[in-house]
Amino acid sequence: MVRAREIWITSDWHLGHANCYKFTNYDGTKMRPWDDYLEAEEVFIQNYNEMVQPHDRVYNLGDLGIKTDRISYVMDRLVKCDRTYLHLGNHDTKIPAQFYLKYFDKLRGSTNLENYILTHIPVSAGSKGRFKRCIHGHTHGNYITLNNDGKTLDPWYKNVCVEVTNYRPIAFSEIKEETEKLIEDGIIILPQKGDRIV
């Protein structure tokens, strides 16, 4: 049975990036559990293909990879879906746009999706008055904290890097449900009309 169309969001695959498997989180723990990208890429492919269906849409929030041969290897093995978007990350700028357009319908810097802002690098807190939430990549296993205290997570930011989504895409419907609960519980407070920052 075919389920309803889903929108999936993922970020920071870092295909072919050997050094990524040496990185640590702020707390000193290893960022990724594998020794190299070869095993990780097989996990990414398997997880993606288990979740994404041909009638779905996917937003990849950047840092897809640094080696075109590894990007091609992975992208050629993924389920082809209705629409795919790549939000260019800081590691994506050295590869020509024409290469990415073989695999993605559009390249973007950001997207306003139902009043959620999708970006690679988290937007400034000054934009909180304009959107329900910022869905972002870039920070890997680390989170944005309130007042940069390093302890209290800022719930307005939703990190979708693979390190925090069990190396799987996350459904936009799941993020919306989580956000509505945070708003209902008063954890995320939306501005009133006239309070929005321009």
Secondary structure, 3 states (H helix, E strand, C coil): CCCCCCEEEEECCCECCHHHHCCECCCCCECCCCCCHHHHHHHHHHHHHHHCCCCCEEEECCCCECCHHHHHHHHCCCCCCCEEEEECCCCCCCCCHHHHCCCCCEEECEEEECCEEEECCCCCHHHCCCCCEEEECCCCCCCCEHHHCCCCECCCEEECEHHHCCCCCEEHHHHHHHHHHHHHCCCCCCCCCCCCCC
